[in-house]
């Protein structure tokens, strides 16, 4: 049955959770000739003010291989099937399953079922940067009429968003959230700064920061720990920053790259001194404050360019879809079926695409570039001979790339650079479920992180953090929707389509009238461009409307066979209880051999010990499972950008002439799902447009560019430091 935001679902909604049952309706934006302009004058000269894709995809892209079936590889293959529909696409995955580290398990218990995540648990929604790429992708899912989905979006004012803790030195400390009233937030901040040991050194660090000397102009990079210690003091680095880095990267702040992971702070340190010639500048915090009071926002050139070079199409409407617009008001999102919703939808789309081949249990043995035929040859064990491809997108780890690239001896020697970025950590994930409410009410929230400075006796298990996963579960109830409810919504879909078609026809007439009244060539040219873009937009919308019409007709044809009432799971679990995810190891286990890691039962015992010591939970869990995620999180060493530039300039360009692209967390300086989706979409665009000078690493060959956006005017300009 097709599901919408029915009355039953609304009855079960809470003030802290926005629950959306995404239906067949592809919502559209009210389009007016006054609001839709291709030549938007608010962008700086170095950015494409608009991007019109080539009329036909790159004719050289006939056969394309994607190496790796994680979320990056799946997204790349999915986007290729949509952007270059006539290309033959082959996806290679070495294991027997797709999805990579995204892995959701449904566990049956007495009275219902619970959900365990073994990889990412949530998405952080945003319409900026990498988050926008994911919204773009989710928007394309709305065109699929075959599968329903319950989206769980948690408000920025929910306990999940407001209550985030750090364990130090022997108790949980709530971090200031900035999501309450000004008075309450200020009171909480002042009280915490002066009463909690974790903030010792923070006031002095803030006051002294403007007087710290800037780094040497010859410095290319330094560790996160060294950078923050130098600017704000060792306590800030060890007590606060290390906790954050444990939660995201499970890494050691004294090995991770500051330029890669803290790019805006790295830039701001030199920004003022570069303009004014001071050795100390005015300080990073003063730079941030000045931008805030001037109403400016610092943007990366790469993020802004990515958004502006994506073609106009149905997926671009995600940012203004009524459902996805709610993401802007959410702290995190997930789905009732877990994060595997994303990979399942990607796989389903690929399986329906007529020119896509998915090969599991197919590790790639080697690849090389035949310069005579301009083909990249790929060999896997199932094939007697290597297969030729026009382009290859690899998401494989650097150690794998170093071992499979077959090229000239010179390129082979240059492949040693892969070793410099072949750094990763392993994490033991333990999921525990208790049938009763075992967490103290004052600790309800997202969870807590553990910094490197916590005494060993308080964390002998070397835990990195604990997620209060039951708070992501939401309701344990189900919603009911009758056939009459669905019929009413089908009628709303029909009415919406008729209204929108009439609206677009009126807007087209207005543009035609403006064109007739145009008095000079410049004005006429601008209106003609707008009219052409509008017509493309209208045709895209008409495709959606026809799909809606077909879905409505199909449902009505099968209406007699629908059950009188359908039940929809509103949350992830159908049984109430307490659920925790405990992360162990990370950089604490660097250098360990396979035999050094704890067994699954040992890991479960370690996790229970952590909860007993930190949260006073003495009860035994009804369900407990553990899994070692070996080499699951790439680490970005000091000098990461320079290493990536060398791989681009010395391996991928001379060795493959732009026919081999790389994507995924190893190559993008970020580990989030949003970042993986963005990089996949970026390299697909490179192939479609024939941009063979790009490899997925071209941005590392020059220093970062920064832009300033004024919040009130929307004007964006190159940041020269002068504001």
N, C-alpha and C positions, 0 to 999 in steps of 0.2 A: 504494500500500500504506500502511496505517496504521502509524505509527511510534511506538515508545515508547523508554524507556531500556533498550535491549536489551543482551545480553551483549557483543556485538561493540563497541557504543559504549563500554561500560565498559572493555573491554580497551584502548581507545585513549585513555582519559581520563588526564590528568596531574594532579599535585597542585595545580597553579596554575589549572586551568581546570575549571569545572563545566559540563558540556555536557548540555543537556536536549533531547530530541526530544519536543516536546509532542504528546501523543496525543489520541485522542478522549475519553479519560476526563476528566470534569469532577470533580475531587476535591472532597470536601466536608469540612467541619469537624465533628468529633464534637460533637454538640449536647446540652447538658444544661440542665435547668431552673435549675440553680444558677449556670451561667456566662452565661446569656443573659438580660439584663435591659434593658428599655427605659428605665426610670427610674434610670439610673446616677447616684448621688449625688455623684460626684467632680468634676462640672463646676460652674463658677461660675454665678451667677444670670443673668448677661447672655447666656449661651449657651443655645441650644435644647438641653435635656438629651436630647431625642430628636426625630426629625422623621418624621412620618407624612405622606406626600404626599397631596394631594387625591385623592379617589377617582377622579375623571376629570380628564384634562388640561384646561387652560384652554380653554373652549369658543370663545373668540375667535381661537384659533390654528388656523385652517383652512388658510391658504396662507402659506408662509414661504419667504423667499429668503435664501440665503447667498452673500455676495459674496467671492470669492477661494477658490481650490482648493488652497491650501497645507495644511500639517498642521492648522492651526487651523480652516480652513474645512471640511476633510474630517471632522475630529472633530465639529464642530458639526452638520453635516448627518447624520452617522452617529448621533449621540446623539439628534437630533430624530426620526429614523426609528424609534428604539427607544422613546423616552419619549412621543412623540405619534404613534403609528402611523397614525392616521387623517388626519393632516395631509398636504397636498401640499407637497413640498419641492423647490425649484429651486436648483441650485448653478451660479453663474456663474464662469467662469474665462477670463481674457483670452487665455491662451496655448493651445497645442495639447496640453499635458500637465498632469497633476495631480501634486501633491506638493510644489510650491514649491521651497524650497532643499534639501529632501531629494532626493538624486539619486544613484543607484548605477549604475555602469557596469561591465559584465563585459567584460574584454579577453582575447581569445584569444592565447595564446603557444604556442611549441613545447612539446608535452608536456602541455598543459592550459590552465587559465584563471586569471586573477587578477582581483581586484576593486578598483576605484577608487571612492572616495567623493568627491563634489564639494560636499557640505554637511556636516551633522553626522555624526560617525563613531561615536559611542557615546551611550548614555544613562547617567546616573548614578542608580542605583536608590535608592529610599528609601521608607519608609512614612510619612514626615512631609511636610507641605506639598504642593508641586506634584508631588513624586514619587509620592505616594499616588494622585493622580488618574490617572497613567499606569498604575500597577499595576491600578487599577480598570478602565481601558480594556483592558489586555492580558487581564484576566480575562474580559471579554466575548468576546474572540477565541477563548477556549477552548471556547465553545459552538458554534463553527463546525466542522463535521465534514468539510469539503471539502478543506482544505489542511493539509499538515504543515509544520513549521518547526523548524529547529535553532537553539536559543538558545545563545549563547556568553556565559557569565558568568564574569568574572575575579575571583579571590579578592583580598581586601584585603591578603593577604600575598604576592601575586605580585610579580614584578619590575615588572610594569606599574603596580602601585599604589605600590610602595616607591621606585622609581627615577624621579623627576621632576626635571628639571634646569632651571637658568637659566644662560644664557651671559653671563658677566661676568668681567673686562672682555675676556679673550681666551681663555677656556676654559670648559668645562662644569662647573657646580657642582651637586652633588646636594643637593636640599632635604631637611631633616629630615622624616621621614614619620610617625614615631610609630607605626609598624606592626610594629616588632620587639620585642625584649625591653626592659625598662626600662633595664637597664645599657647595652646597645648603643645605644639611642636617646639616652640621656643623654650617653654618650661622643661620639657623632656630633655632637650639638648643641653641646657645649662646644668640641670641636675646630673645628667650622665657624665658630663665633662669633669665635674668636680667630685663625683662620688664613686665612680667605677674605675678600678685599677687599669682596665684595658685602655682607657683614654689618657693615662698618665703620659705626659710628654706631648699630647696633642696641642693644648693651648700654647705652650712654648714653641712648638714646631710651627704653628700658624704665624705667631708673632715674629719669629726669626726668619721665616721663609723669604721675605722680600730682600733680605740682606745677604742671602747666600750668593756666592760667586757662580756665574754661569759656567757650563762646561767649556772645554776647549773647542774652538771652531774646527779643529781637525778630528774631533771625536765622531766616529760613525755610529756608535751604539754603546750601550752599557746595560747591565742587568737591571731588572725592575727593582730589586732590593737595593742595589747601590744608588740608583737614581733617586728613589724615594727617601732613602736614608740621608743622602746629601742635601736634598731640598727640604725635607720635613722632619728628619730625625729618625733614629733607629727604631724607636717605639712604634711610630706610625707604620713603618715597613713591616716589622715583625708581628705586631699585635693585630693590625687591621688588614693591610694589603695581603699578607700571607694567607689569611683566612679566605679572602676573596679568590685568590689564585688557586687555593686548594679546591674551592667549590667549582671553578670553571675548568681549570687545566690540571688539577691534582699535581701541580708542579712546584718546583723550588724557585722562589723569587730571586735567588742569587744566581740562577742559571738562565732564566727567561729573559727575552729581549724587551727592553723598555721601549725602543723605537717601534717595535711591532705591536706590542700589546697596550701601550699608552701613547699612541701617536699624537694626540692633541696636546698632552702635557709636554711631550718631547719637543713639539713645535713651539709651544708657547714660551718655553724657557728661553729660547733664543730670539723670539719675535721682537720683543721690546728692545733688547740690546742691539739687535741688528739695525733697527731704525734709529735709535738714539745714541748708539756708540758707547753705552755704559757696560762695564764689566758685570754689574749685578742686575741691570734692568730694573723694572719695578716689581718683579715677582710674578709667579704664575697665578696666584690667587687674585692679585690686583688686576691682572689681565682678564681673568674670568669675570670679576665683579664689574669692570669697566664695560665689557661686552654686554653683560646683563642689563645694566642701567641704561645703556644706549639702545637697548632693544635689538641687539644683534645676536646671531647664532652662527657658530663656526661649522662649516660643512667641508667635507673632503671633495676634491674635484672628481675623484673616481666615483663616489656615490652619486653625485649630481649628474655626471655624464651618463652613468648607467641608466638612470631614470629617463633621461632626455633622448637617448638613442634607441629606446624600445619602440617598436612600431605601433601605430594605432590599431587596435584590434579588440575583440570581445574581452580578453583578459584584462585590458587596461582599465576596465570599469570597476575593478575590484575595490579601488579606493573609495568609490562612492556608492557601492552596493549597500543597501540598508543593513544587511547582516555584517558585512566586513567593516563597515564604518564603525561599528561598535567595538572593533578591535582597538580603536584609538583610546577607548575608555577602559581598557582591560589591562590588568597587570600581567597575567599569563593566560594561555589557552591550551586546551587539550580536547580530546573527544571521548565520548562514552566508551568507545572501543579501544581507546588508548592511542598512542602516537603511531602505531602501525597503520592507522587510517591513511596516512600520507603515502606510505610505501605500497599499501594495498591498492589505492586508487591509481598510483603510477603504474603498477604492474598490470592492472586491469586495462588501462588505456593502451599499454604496449601490446597486450595479448589480442586486442581488437584491431590493432593497426595491421593492415595486410602486408606491409613490407618490412616488418620487424621480426627478427629471429632472436630468441633468448636461449643462450647456452649455459646451463648450470653444470657444475662439476667439470669446468673447462678452464683450468689455469693456463695462462699464456706462457709458452716456453721461451719464445724470443720474438723480436720484431726488428726490422731494419727498413731503410728507405732505399728503394731502387730509383736512382736518379734518372735512368734512361726512360723509364715508364712513368715516373712521378707517382709511384705507388708505394704505400707503406705495407710491407709484408708482415702478416701476423700468423704465428704457428701455435696451435694448441694440440694436446695429445690425441684428440678425436679425429684430426685431419692428417692424412698422409703427406700432403703438400701444404706449404704456407698459402694463406689466402690474401689476395691483393685488395687494398682499400685506398680510396682517394684521401680520406682523412681518418685519423684515429684520435679519440679523446681518452686519455688515461687518468684514472683516479687511484692508481696503484701507489703503494708506499715507495719512498726513495730507494730502499734496499732492493725492492723488486725491480724497479726501473733500472738500477745499476746492473743487475744480473741479466736482464732480458734484452737490453739494447745491443744489437749486433751491427756494427758499423766499422768505419776505418779505425786503425790503431790510434790515430790522433783523437778521434771522438771518444774512443774507449777510455783513453787516459783522462779526458775531460770529465767523463762520467763519475770519476772519483769525487767530484764536488757533491754528488748525491749523499755521500757518506757524512758530510758536514751537517746535513739537516736530517739525518736519519736518527732522530731522537724521539723516544716515546716512553710512556709509563703504563703500567698495568694496574688495574683497580679490581678489587674483590667487591662485588655488589651482593649485599645480603638483604633479602626482603622478608619481613616478619609480620604476621597478622595475629592480632589478639581479638577475641570475640567481645571483650568488655572495653569500656572506656578507661584506659590506663594512664593517659597523659593529663597532667594537672591543667585546669582551665586557663590559668595565667600563661601557659606556655603554648596555647593554640596558635598556630601560624604556619609558615612555610617550612621551618626547620632551623637547624643551626650548623655553623661551620666551626672548625677547630684550627686556630693558628699554630704556627710552628713554635711559638713561645710558650705554649702550655707545658707545664712540667711533665716529665715522663711518667711519674706516678699517677697522674690524672688521665693519661692517654697511652698506656703501655701497648695497646693494640694498634697504635698508629692509625687511628681513624681520621678521616678527612672531614667528615660531616654526616649529618643525619637529616633525612627528609621526613616530615610528618605527612606521609602519603595519603592518609585518610582524608586530609583536608582538600585533596585534589579529587576525591571520589564524588563529592557533592551528595545529592539526594540518593537514598537507597530505595526509592519508590519507583513506580512506573506510571506513565501517563496513558490514558485511554482515548482513542479517537474513533468515532463512528463513521460509517459510510456517508452519512448525511453531512458530517463535518468536512469530509474530503470533497464531496460534491459542491458544497458551498465555496470551497477554496478554488476548485476548478473553474467555477463561474467568475470568481474574482480575477483569475489569470486571463480568461478570455476578455473580460472588460478592460483589464489593464492594457492588453495588447492593442485593442481597438483604439483606446484613448491615446496611446503612444504613437500609433501609426498616424493618427490625425494630427498630433502635435508636430511630428517630423514633416508632414506634408505642408503644414502652415509655415514652418521655419524655412523650408525650401523655397516657398513662394516669396517670403520676405527677402531672401538673398537674391532671388531673380529680380525682384523689384529694385533692390539696391544697385544691382549690376546695370540695369537699364538707365538708372539716374546718374551713374558715375560720369564725372566730367573730365577726368584725365587718365592717362595710361597707368600711372602708378596705382591709383585707387582701383581701377578696373582689374589690374593684375592681382592686387591683394584680395579682392572679392572673389575672383575666379579661383584663386588658390583655396580660399575658405570654402567655396562651393564644392570644389573637387574633394577636399578633405571631408566635408560634411556628407557628401554622397557616399564615400567609402564607409563612414561611420554609420549612416543610415542603412546601408546594405548589410553591414555586420549585425545591426539590430534586427533587421528583417529575418536574418538567418535564425536568430534566437527566438523571435516571435513564432516562426514556422515550427521550430522544435517544440515550443510550448504548445502550439496547436496540436501537433502530432501526439504529444504526451497526454494531453487532455482527451483527445479522441481515443487513444489506446486504452486509457483508464476507463472511459465510459463504455467502451466495447466489452471490457472484462468486468464491469461493475457487478454483474449478477454473481460472479464467482468470488467476490471479495467477502471476507468474514465480516459479520455485523460490527465487531469491535476489534481494533488492533491495539496491542500493548507495546509501549515503547519504554525501554530502559532509560531513566533520566540521568543516572550517574554511571560511574564505572563499576561499582559493586552493587549487588542486590541484597547484601546482608550487612547490617551495621557492625562496626567494630573499630579497632585502632590498627593502623598499618604504618610501618616504618621502612624506610630504605636507608641502610647504613653502608657508607663507602669506606673501604679500608685500603691502605697501601699507597699507591701513587709513587711520588718521588722517594718516599721513605723506603721503598723496596728496590731502588735503583741498584743494578748490579747483581740482583738475585738470579740464581739458576732455577730451572723448572722444579727441581726437588726442594727448593727452599720455601716455596709458597705454602700457606696453610691449606689443608684439605677443606672440602666444603663443610664438613661437620665442625672442624676446628674454627672455620670462619664464622659459622653460626654461633658457636660458643663465645667467640670474641665479640660479636655484635651484641649478644645478650648481656655480656659483661659491660659493654659501653653504655647500654641503656640503663642497666642497674646502677652504675656509678653516677651517671650524669642526670638521669631522669627519675631515679628511685623506682624503677619498674621491676618488681620482684616476680610478677606472674610469668608463667611459661607461655610462649606463643602457641597457638593451635596449629599454625602453618609457618614453617621457616625453610627458606631455600637460599642457596648461595651459588654464585657463578663467578669464576675468574675471567675477567675481560682482559686478555693478554694484548699488550701494546695498543690499547684502545684510544689513547689520547696523544696526538703529536705534541712535541715540545718545540718551542721556537727559540733556538739558542741565540746568544749575542752574535750579531752579524748576520742574522737571518736574511735580511733584505739583500745584502751584498751576495750571499750565496745563491739566492734565487736569480739575481741578475746574471751571475756567471752561468748558471744552467741555461738561461734563455739565450745568452750571447754565444756560448761556447759549445752547447750541445744541441739544443732544439732548432735554432736557426740554421747553423751550418750543417748539422747532421740530417735534418728533416725538412728544411726550407718551409717551415710553418705548417707542414702537413700533420704534425703531431702536436696536440694541445694537451695541457695538463690541468686538472681541476681537483677540488676536494680539499679537506682540511690540511693536508701536508703542504699545500702550495698557496694557501690564501691567508695565512697568518691568523686564522680564527677557526674555532671548532664547532660553532653553532650550526644547527640545521638551516637557519636563515642564510648563513654565509655559504653553505654548501649549495643551496638552491641558486643563490645569486651567481656564484662562479660557474655553475653548470649552464645557466641561461646566457652568461656572457660569452663563453667559448662557443656555444651554439650559434649565437649571433655572428661571431667572427667567421665561422664556417659559411653560414648562409650568405653573408655579404662578401665573401672572398677576401677577407682581411688576413692574408697569409703572413703579414709582418707580426701578427699577434700569436702568442703561444699560450696565453694564460698567465705569463710571468712578465709581460712587457712593462707593467707598471712599476716594477722594481728597478728599472734601468735608469731612473732619474728620481730626484728628490720629490717628495710629496707636494702637491699643490693644494692650497686651501682657499676657500671662498667664505664670504660673509653674507648672511641673509638677514635683512631687516624684517622683524616679525610683523610690524604694522603695515609696511608698504609692500612686502614680499620681494623687494628688490634684492638681487643677488649680484655681487661683484667680486672680483679678485681681491683677496686680502693682501694688502701691502703693508699692514701693520699700523697704518695711520688712522684708520676708522674715520 
